[in-house]
Amino acid sequence: MTDLNGRRALVTGASRGIGAAIALALADKGADVAITYERSADRAAEVVRAIEEKGRKALAIQADSADPAAVKRSVEQAAKALGGLDILVNNAAIALYDAIADVSVDRIDALLNVNVRSPVLASQAAIPYLRQGGRIVTIGSAGAERIVGDTGTVYYMTKSALHSFTRGLARELGSRDITVNLVQPGSTDTDMNPADGASADFQRSLSPLGRYGQPEDIAAAVAFLASPAARHITGTVLTVDGGQTT
């Protein structure tokens, strides 16, 4: 029920961190995987090699998630190269932390373009390719449930928008037996939020488990939602945060 043999997946923003872990987890389950990256070509190539070493087909597609044409092209390119598309993981995102009093229009636009518009456009482009049993999984943030600190309001707003997007799209695609779900990581050890960073001890203090998550923890949740075992789960928000939002 958790095998993904014969499935074709696209994971956006997957040259490192959570995205790379998701791509590898899907390949471990038997999927062929395409990934997108913006600038980290070398790291994207490493992810491709790791997937190929598992005996799966893989490719890396350069695409700026802030560019609508690039988002659409990346989905089409992935589907063509893999011979179809069964799983879309909207992982690409940026994090900018500003007080509302100080945030510029350019930074607001950047957050909205990548964190909200890109998942919408990627999903729109993927819909014609998805068959019965298709999967769309978007990566949000536990910060949409519990805001800590006094900056980052626009960032958290973009992640909160993914709730309505997920639930609405689940309704739209349910008759085609395509599921749509949202995974919300908490503090996860990545380049963007390292477990030895300046605020790491504070973040650990928010969790009953007292630790950071690892990218593989998020990837395991995504791999489950992408599998046949999750066929009756849609429109759901799965928070993987070590209990930070409890």
Secondary structure, 3 states (H helix, E strand, C coil): CCCCCCCEEEECCCCCHHHHHHHHHHHHCCCEEEEEECCCHHHHHHHHHHHHHCCCCEEEEECCCCCHHHHHHHHHHHHHHHCCCCEEEECCCCCCCCCCCCCCHHHHHHHHHHHHHHHHHHHHHHCCCCCCCCEEEEECCHHHCCCCCCCCHHHHHHHHHHHHHHHHHHHHHHHHCCEEEEEEECCECCCCCCCCCCCHHHHHHCCCCCCCECHHHHHHHHHHHHCHHHCCCCCCEEEECCCCCC
